[in-house]
Amino acid sequence: MCGFVGVFDLSSGSKPIAEGLKEQLREEVLAMSKKIRHRGPDWSGVYTGKNAILSHERLSIVDPLSGKQPLVSDDGKIILAANGEIYNHMEIRKKFEGKYSFQTGSDCESIIPLYKKYRDEGKDFTKMIEELSGIFAFALYDSENDVYLIARDEIGVIPLYQGWDKGGHYYVASELKALEGQCMTIEEFPNGSYFYSKDQKPVKWYHRDWESFDAVKNNPKATDEKGEIINPSVIEKVKDSLENAVKAQLMSDVPYGVLLSGGLDSSIIAAITQKFSKKRVESDSKEAAWWPQLHSFAVGLEGSPDLVAAKKAAEYIGTVHHEVHFTIQEALDALPDVIYHIETYDITTVRASTPMYLLARVIKSMGIKMVLSGEGSDELFGGYLYFHKAPDAQEFHEELVRKMSKLHLYDCLRANKSLMAWGVEGRVPFLDKDFIDVAMRLNPCDKMNIRLPDGKQRIEKWILRKAFEELLPENIAWRQKEQFSDGVGYNWIDTLKKMTEEKVSDAEFERRENRFPVNPPKTKEEYYYREIYSRLFPSDSAAKVVPHEAGVACSTAKALEWDEAWKNMDEPSGRAISGVHDDAYKK
């Protein structure tokens, strides 16, 4: 995980850019890159070419010694700045034995020979990028042909922004802050897309059949209408594919750990990681791991639900566990720094990012540079409590598809930027490309909260719990969903509501549309975050980048139609779902 800034289209037609202007642009790119050095504190590199300048800030996870970026191809003609991890890079390397001379041990260098192959065979870059298994955003410049290729992973785990300055130069950057003040227009680069400079606009490379309900509605079911298991192989496939995803993502040349909230998702990832953590996966289990024991980390207010549950899970799994306590005042003091790093004023994201930001600082202080986390599970399996109100299987599945399409705006953004604020890489096995296909092709009826013969509704994410119940203590495997901002301590959200209600006057809130004509805040809490955001990122373009959608307990706006009582609600906390939260549902 790293950060980069790139500027392209330096020349005007066939006329080369003046050296003086190029040097000015180079200095500007270096200044922009410095703004995101927290993402890559281990090394800085820059390339200046005929029609491109690439600057890179490196966080070394794989090949710390030789993997400096920007990477240069064996013939010196292709330059690559990449952010993320390519988990199947060893397989790609084998395909190019004798055809390409790798210059480093970096996983990201595998992108270069793939590009050369597909460039020379018809420029099917969709097929090229589909060969990559990982989380990534990259900018590749082909100096021989004076063209460039920009791409982002399917879900948008890795952030990427694009912008245009007053001179018409095209920029890309890992964070918005690098572009603010330099670009007249800033946009998020679309996830699951690429941009080839000979095309006119980004091309969507990521397409899946499961985006349509018709493609999954008749798939085999694990259970019948009564909730009885009739096809255990479906459950086994969920288990095997997630374990494969975790193992692949343990690729690391530095010490790593796991985030463990005590909820189902993080506990599953921790338990699987423990299973493989004794040996290094890169050496086919012949070498001992970098750390002889797996370390886990939990954050919360003293006595919070997550801390209590995480301790139970850690004792059962056998990790070396660390509790990080924060106070309300510490969290409130951190809000401006948090908003600066996460680059959003979305209420849910700010609430959840603040404890994660504080936790990341402690993790980095212990010498850990990579952690595995449980993001994505709720979007794949319908884990949010509002899914209990889904009226039918089609609505349930289509809401999952909507949630998956928005992950890059919320949970992925939070996890990546909160951790990378301190130079800690977060990996998310639930969002492995192959596992996503397995989970999203499950028959939606196996995920729904069906009514059981005893009259109770089946607990959310039942199939996932069943797949991993043997790896976890019963009270963790069947613990009800707590959203992260709730689980760290209910007093955190309650204080934010009270504080912002007092800080923002009625008169200020009444004039909110005059103060913020772009996405006017809907609540005083949002108004407070927006004030901080606008001081840091004052342009209208920056304001438009942030999502602005009504919802309840992390739902999309469309799901508000499921319950008449939700129509006038706008509260992301899971506790907003009355009749679901804290009810005791049995397996």
N, C-alpha and C positions, 0 to 999 in steps of 0.2 A: 504494500500500500504506500502510495506516494502522493505527489501533487505535481502538476505541470501547467505551463502556460505556453501557448503557441500563437503566433501571428503569421498569416499567409496573405497571398495576393499582394505582394509588395510592389510589383512592377505595374506599369500602366501599358497594357497591351504587350508589344514586343520591346518596348523601351525599358531598359534596366533602371532600377531605382538608383538615385544618386547616393554615393557612399556616405555623404554627410547625413542624409535622412535615415539611411540604414543604421548608422551608428546611434542616432537618436532613438530609433525604434528599439534597438538592442538594449539601450540603457533603460528605456521605459519597461520593456519586458522583464528585465532583471529586477526592477523595483516592484513590478506586479507579482513576480514569483516570490519575492521576499515576504509578501503578505501571507503566503500560504506555507511558509517554511516549517510551521508546526506539524504539517503533514509529513514532512521529510527532513528531519533534523540531522540525518547521517551524512548527506553529501549533496552538493549542488553542482549541476552541469548545464552548459548552454551550447547550442549549435546555431551558427549563423550561415545561411546559404543564400543562393541567388534570389529565391522567392519565398523564403520561410525563415523564421527564428523560433527555436524551441528551447525552453528553459525547464529544468526538472529539479525537483526537491525530493530526495530519496530517503525512504524508510527501508532499511535493509532487513529483509526477512529470509529471502532465499539468495544464496551466493553473495554474502556480504562483501567479499574481497574484490571480485571482478565484475560484479553486475552494475556498475555505474551507468547512469543514463544522462543524456539520450544515447541509446544504443545505435551502433553503426554496423551495417551488413558487412559480410566478408569481402565484397567488392568495393565498399566505401560509398555506395551510391544511394543507399536507403537509410534514413534516419528515423528512429522511433522513440517517442516519449510515451510511456505507459504507466497507468495507475491501476493496481490490482494484482490478481494472482491467476495464473493459468495452471489449473490443477493437473491437466493431462499433458503437460509439456514434455514429459519423458517419452510418451507414446509418439508425439509429433516429431521429436528428435530422431527416433528410430526410423521414421518414414523418410527422413532426409539424409540418412547416413550415406556418405559418398557423393551426395548431391549439393550439400551446403556445408560450409565450414563454420561451425559455431564459434563465436569469439568469446563468449562468457558462459557461465553456468546459470544465468538468469532464466527463470521460467518465461519471462515476457519475450525473450529473443525468439522464441518459437513462432511468434507472429510474423517475423520477417520472411522466412522461407515459404510460409503459407501464402503470404501476399505475392511473392515472386511467382509462385506456381499458378495462382489464379489470375494474376495479371496477364501472364503469358498464354493462358488457356481460355481467354474469353471474358475476363473481368466479372465472373459470377461471385461477387463479394458476399452475397447472402450465403452461398454454399461454403465459402471460406470461413466466415465467422461462426457458422454452425459447427465447424470442427473444433472450436474452442470451448472447453469446459472450464468455467471460472467466473470470477467477478472482475470486470475490467472497464476501463475507458482508455482509449489510446489515440494519439495523433501520429500518423506516419507520413513522411515526406519522401517522395521518389524524385531525387534530384536530377536523375538522367532524363526523365520524362516531364519534369516540372509539374507534377501532380501530387495531390495529397489525399489521404483517406482518414476520416475521423469515424470512430465507432464507440458504441456503449453497450454494456451487457443487457441481457434480455429483460431483467426486472428493474434495472437501474440501481443496483446495490451501490455502485460507485458513482459519485456525483460528477456531472459535467455540464458546463455552461458555455454558451456561445454569444458573441457580440460583434458589433461593427462600430468602428470609430468614424469621426467626421471625414477622414480621408478615404473611407471605403475599405479599409483593411479588415480582414476577417480574423477574429480571435476565438480561441477556445481556452478554457481554464477549469481546473478542478473545483474551484470555489468561486462564488459570485463576487466576493470581496476583491479578487484580483482584477476584475473587469470594471467594477464601480469607479467612476471618475475618469476612466479611459475611454469607455465605449458609450456611444449615444443610445444604443439599443442593446438590451441584454435579454436573453431567453435561456431557459433550460434546454439543453440538447436532449432530444427525445430518446427515451430508453428503448432498447431493442431495435435501434436504427443505426445506419451508417450514412456518411456523406462523402461521396467521391467528387473531387473538385470539377470533374468534367460533367457532372450531373447538375441540375438546377436546384434540387432540394434534397433533404434527407430521405433515404429509402428505408422502409420498415423491413428488417430482415427476419424478425421473429414472428412466426405464425404457428398456431397450434389448433388442432381439430377441437380440443376441449373448450375452446371459446364458445362453442355452440352447445346448447343443452341437448339438442338432438343427437350429438355425437356420443353422449355419455348416459343418456336416460335408460338405455337397455343393457348396459354393461352388467356383468355378473354381480350379484349381491353377496355380501358376507353373512347377512342375517335375513330372517323372514320378517313378516309384519309383526310378529310377537316379540322380536328382538332375539330370537334363538339363532345361534350360529349354525349355518348350513353349508358354508364354504370357507373353511379356515385358511385356504391358500391365499385368499384375498388379504387377510390380515398378515399372513406371513410375508407377502410381497412388500407390504408397507414397512415391516420390520427390516427385511433384508436390504431394501433400497436405501433406507435412511442410514443404516450402518455403513453401507458402501460410501455414501456421501460424506459422512463424518471421517471415515478413514482417509479418503482422498484429500480432505482438507487439513489433515494433520501435517502436510508437507511444510517443513520449517527447518531453518538452520539456526534458530534462536529459541530461547525458552518461551513456552506458551502456557496459557491457563484457560479457565472456563468461567463465564458469568453464571452464577447460580442464585436465582431469586427464590427457589423453593417451589416455583410453579411447575406445572407439568412439562412445559417445553424445554426450559433450561435444564431441568433435572434429567430429562431423557438425553439431551446432548452431553451433559456431564457424565452420565452413566456409560454411554457408548464410548466417549473419549477415554474414560478410565480403562475400558476394555482393551484399547489399542495403545495406550500411552507409555507402556513400559519399554517398547522398542520403537526405533525410528522407522516410519513407513517407507521412506525413500530407499532404505538399504535392504528391503525385503526382510525386516525383523532380525537382521544380523547384528545391529549395533544398539547399544542402550540409548534411551532417550536423553535429550539434553538435560532435563531435570529428572532425577530418579522418582519423584513423586508428582502427581498432578495437583496443582493448586487451584482452588475455587474462591470466588469473590462474591460477596453479597453486600448490598447497601441499603440503609434505611434509618429512620428515626429509632431511637431506643425503644425496644419492645414491639416493633412493627410486625405485621403479619408475615412479610417476606423473610425477615431475619429469623423468626422462629421456625418457619418451614424450611428455610435453606439449611439451617443447622441440622435438622433431622435428616434431610436428604444427603448432606455431606457425610454425616456419620455412617449412613447406610452404604453409600457409594464408596467411601474410603478416601476422599480427597483431603488434602491439607487445606483447611477452610479458614477464610479470613472475613471477619465482619467489619464493615466500614460504617461507623455511625456519623451522621451529620445532624446539625441543629437547624431549626427553622431559620434562624438569623444567618447562618452560614450560607444557606441556600438562597435566601433573599439577596444577600450581598453579591452572590455570584450571577444573578440574573442578567446584568448587562454583558458580562463576558460570555455567558451561555448563548444569548441571542446573537452576539457577534460571530460566534463560531458556527452555530447551527443555521443562521441566515434565514430565519422564519419568525413570524409572529403568531403562528397557529397555536392555539391554546393547548391542545393535547400534547403537541411536540415540545413546547416549552416546559410544561409540567413534568413530563417524563425525562427530558434531556438533562435537567438540572441535577438530579441525583446521579445520573450516569456520568456526567461531566466530572462531578466530585469523585466518583469511584475511579474513573480513568486515571486521575492524577496519582492516586495511591498505587494503582497497578503499575504504572510506569516507574514509580519510585522504587519498586521492588525488582526492577530489571526485566519485567515481562513486556514483550513488544507485540504479542498477538494473543487474542482470546477468541474462543468460540462462543456463540450466543444462540438464542432460540427464536429470533425474529422470523416471521413468515408463517408460522404454524397456524395461527388464528385465521389468516387469510386463506389457507389451503383447506382447513377442516371446519371452518365456521365456529371458531372458538369464542368469539365475542358474545356476551350474554344476550344481545338483542336478536341473535339468530334463533333463539327459542321461539320467537314470534313469527318466523317465516311461514307464510301461508301454505306453501306447497314446494315440491322438489325443484320445480323450474325456477321459482323466485329465489330459493336458497342458492342454487347453482349460479344463477346470473348475478347475484350479489357477490358471490365469491370471485367471479370473473372481474366485476367492477373493483373489488377490493385489491385484487392482484394488480390491476392496471394502475392503481394509485399508490402502491407501496413505496415507490421512489420519492413520493412527496411527503411521506410521514415516517413510518418505522425505519425504513432503510436510511433515510436522511438523518434521523436521530442517532441511530446506532453508529453510522459511519462518522459523522462530524463530531459527536460528543466524545467519542474515543480518540479520533484523530487530532482533536484539539491538543492532546498530550502525546501524540505520536504513538498511539496504540492501534493496531489493526484489528478490526472485528470481522470474523468469518461467520457465515450464516448457512449451515448445512441444510436447513429446511428449504432453502432457496436454490439448492443444487438443481441444475437444469433437468437432469434425469428424474430426480425425485419429484419435482414439480409435475412432470408428466404422469407419474404414477399416482400421485395424490389427486390431481385434478381430473383424472380419468376414472376415479372411483365412482360407483353409482351414488348419486347424491343422497339416496335413501339411507345409505350406510353412515352418512355424516349427520343426518337430521336428528333433531331431538324428538324422536317419535314417542307416542304415548304407550306405555308398557301395560301389561295385563293388570298390574296392581294399581293402575291409575296414575302413577307418577310418570313424569317426562324423563326420557333418557338424558343423561348428562352430556354436555357439549364435548366434542372430540372423543366420543366413546371408542371408536375404532383405533385411534392412536393410543389411547390408554390401554386398551386390551392388548395391543401389539407389544407393549413394553412394561406391562404390569409386573413381570417377573424380575425386572431390573431395578425396581423401585419399591420403597415401603408403601404399604397400602394407603396410608393417609396422604401420601404425595401423589401416587398414581391416580387417585380419585379425588384430589383436592379441586374445588371449584375454581373457575377462572377469576384471577385478580389482575386487573390492568396494572401495569408497572407503576404508574403515578399514584394509584390507590395503595398498592401493596407495600410501598416504602413507608407508609404511615398515613392514615386518613387525615391527620391534622395538617399535612403539607398542603393538600388541595383546599381544605377549609380555610387555612390561613391566607392562601393566595386570593381566594374570593373576598374575604373580609378586608384584607389590606388594599386590594385594588378598588373595592367599593368606597373606601375612605379616601384614597389618593386621587381618584378621578371624580371631580365635582359633577353634579347634575347638569350645570350650565355647560361645562366642557363636553359632556357626553351628548347633550342636545345639539351641539354644533359640530358633531363628528363628521358629517358629510361635507362641511366646509373645510374642516381641518384635513380630512383624508378623503378626497373625492374618489380615489382609486380604492376599491374594496373597503368601504366604511366599516368600522368595527361594529359588531353586533352586541357586544357586552362590554362592561367597564374593564373586565380582566383583559380582554383582547385590546382595548384602547390603551391600556397601560403598556402592554408589550409592543404595540404599534408605535408608541411614542419613542421607546428605546430604539426600535428598529429603524425608524425614520431618521434619527440622529446619526446612526451608523451607515445607513444606506439610503440617502435622500432622494434618489431618482425615482420617477414614476415607473421606469422599467423594472427596477428592483422590487417595487411594491407589487407589480403585476405578476412576478415570478412566484409569489407565495399563494398556495391554494386557499380558497375562501368558499367553504361549502357548509351548509347547515347539516347537523347530524345529532344522533343521540347514542351515547356509549360507543363512539367510534364507527357509527354506521355511515353509509353514504346518504345523500339527500333522498335518493329513490326509495330507500328502505323506510323512510318516515311514513310512507303510505301503509305500512303493515299494521299500524296501531293508531287509532284515532287520537289517543292521548299524547302521541308524540308530535303532532303537527305544529304545536307552538313551543316545543322544547328545543333547546340547543345546548346540550350538556354532554361532554365527552366521557365523563366518569361512568364506570360500570355500575356504580351504585344508583344511577338514574333509572335502571330497569327494575321497577318494583315488581315483586312477585317472582323474581328469579334470583337476584343476588341474596346470598345467605340461606336460601332454601336448601334442604338436605336431599339431594337426589342420589339415588343408589345405583350401583352398577348392575 
